[in-house]
């Protein structure tokens, strides 16, 4: 499966405002406004894993200096991110790298559908930003002990590893290798609720990501590098 119309995880959908406070659309509107006022070199987009990263010291140390925007919204699925990107969050900006991290909230979809939804987002980014590199972060293991959702996320990563190279500009960065201990458990030192990362967890995944981003940015044309100085 690829990110086509038959895949429900590749259908662009806004979040239903079940609480009646319009919060999700307000966050989206803020991101659209940021696109009018700023010029990011790196764009992070995704769910709470992205959103909470901005609250960490490691964000200020490693990613803010790269002129990074954070377009993460907690609870988002591939469908929600796809809708946001189709509705203004890519207007007026030309980031050199997009970091995409989404999919663990797609509870209603199969691993193949989730991977297809992520591929559809990567394809949209490639179409809209033909000069940008796309870094897709692999889904992390979740739950204190082995469980079906862990197996599903691992299957998504396996499919992405096979599918993303077709796009040319996209690659998978799997940052979840150190979180599962030899007995199969995940520690609250890394994931406080066995899903979301602690400060230590974010620091663990941020080093390889930062190294990759610096490598990609260093390979940009001379005139672009000069503008970053």
URNOR-V75822 format. One record per residue. N is the residue number from 1. RES is the residue in one small letter. PHI is phi as a letter, one per 20 degrees, with the letter a starting at -180 (NA if undefined). BURIAL is 1 if it has 9 or more other ideal C-beta (glycine too) atoms within 8 Angstrom, else 0. Layout:
<<N:RES:PHI:BURIAL> <N:RES:PHI:BURIAL>>
This chain:
<<1:x:NA:0> <2:x:c:0> <3:x:f:1> <4:x:d:1> <5:x:f:0> <6:x:f:0> <7:x:e:1> <8:x:f:0> <9:x:f:1> <10:x:d:1> <11:x:e:1> <12:x:f:0> <13:x:b:0> <14:x:f:1> <15:x:f:1> <16:x:f:0> <17:x:e:1> <18:x:f:0> <19:x:e:0> <20:x:m:0> <21:x:d:0> <22:x:m:0> <23:x:f:0> <24:x:f:1> <25:x:f:1> <26:x:f:0> <27:x:f:1> <28:x:g:1> <29:x:f:0> <30:x:f:0> <31:x:f:1> <32:x:f:1> <33:x:f:0> <34:x:f:1> <35:x:f:1> <36:x:e:0> <37:x:d:0> <38:x:c:0> <39:x:c:0> <40:x:f:1> <41:x:e:1> <42:x:c:1> <43:x:d:1> <44:x:e:1> <45:x:b:1> <46:x:r:1> <47:x:d:1> <48:x:f:1> <49:x:f:1> <50:x:f:1> <51:x:g:1> <52:x:f:1> <53:x:f:1> <54:x:f:1> <55:x:e:0> <56:x:e:1> <57:x:f:0> <58:x:f:1> <59:x:f:1> <60:x:f:0> <61:x:f:0> <62:x:d:1> <63:x:d:1> <64:x:g:1> <65:x:f:0> <66:x:e:1> <67:x:l:1> <68:x:e:1> <69:x:d:1> <70:x:d:1> <71:x:d:1> <72:x:d:1> <73:x:c:1> <74:x:g:0> <75:x:n:1> <76:x:f:1> <77:x:d:1> <78:x:g:1> <79:x:f:1> <80:x:f:1> <81:x:f:1> <82:x:g:1> <83:x:f:1> <84:x:f:1> <85:x:f:1> <86:x:e:0> <87:x:c:1> <88:x:o:1> <89:x:f:1> <90:x:d:1> <91:x:f:0> <92:x:m:0> <93:x:c:1> <94:x:c:0> <95:x:f:1> <96:x:e:1> <97:x:c:1> <98:x:d:1> <99:x:d:1> <100:x:d:1> <101:x:b:1> <102:x:a:1> <103:x:p:1> <104:x:f:1> <105:x:e:1> <106:x:e:1> <107:x:f:0> <108:x:e:0> <109:x:d:1> <110:x:f:0> <111:x:g:1> <112:x:f:1> <113:x:f:1> <114:x:f:1> <115:x:f:1> <116:x:f:1> <117:x:f:1> <118:x:f:1> <119:x:f:1> <120:x:f:1> <121:x:f:1> <122:x:f:1> <123:x:f:1> <124:x:f:1> <125:x:f:1> <126:x:f:1> <127:x:f:0> <128:x:e:0> <129:x:c:1> <130:x:f:0> <131:x:e:0> <132:x:e:1> <133:x:e:1> <134:x:d:1> <135:x:d:1> <136:x:e:1> <137:x:e:1> <138:x:f:1> <139:x:f:1> <140:x:e:1> <141:x:f:1> <142:x:b:1> <143:x:n:1> <144:x:f:0> <145:x:c:0> <146:x:g:0> <147:x:b:0> <148:x:f:0> <149:x:f:1> <150:x:f:1> <151:x:f:1> <152:x:f:1> <153:x:f:1> <154:x:f:1> <155:x:f:1> <156:x:g:1> <157:x:f:1> <158:x:f:0> <159:x:f:1> <160:x:f:1> <161:x:f:1> <162:x:e:0> <163:x:e:1> <164:x:f:1> <165:x:g:0> <166:x:f:0> <167:x:e:1> <168:x:n:0> <169:x:e:0> <170:x:d:1> <171:x:b:1> <172:x:e:1> <173:x:d:1> <174:x:e:1> <175:x:d:1> <176:x:d:1> <177:x:f:0> <178:x:e:0> <179:x:e:1> <180:x:e:0> <181:x:f:0> <182:x:f:0> <183:x:e:0> <184:x:n:0> <185:x:e:0> <186:x:d:1> <187:x:e:0> <188:x:f:0> <189:x:f:0> <190:x:d:1> <191:x:c:1> <192:x:f:0> <193:x:c:0> <194:x:m:0> <195:x:b:0> <196:x:e:0> <197:x:e:1> <198:x:e:1> <199:x:g:1> <200:x:f:0> <201:x:f:1> <202:x:f:1> <203:x:f:1> <204:x:f:1> <205:x:e:1> <206:x:f:1> <207:x:f:1> <208:x:f:1> <209:x:f:1> <210:x:f:1> <211:x:g:0> <212:x:f:1> <213:x:f:1> <214:x:f:1> <215:x:f:0> <216:x:f:1> <217:x:f:1> <218:x:f:0> <219:x:e:0> <220:x:f:0> <221:x:g:0> <222:x:g:0> <223:x:f:0> <224:x:f:1> <225:x:f:1> <226:x:f:0> <227:x:f:0> <228:x:e:0> <229:x:f:0>>
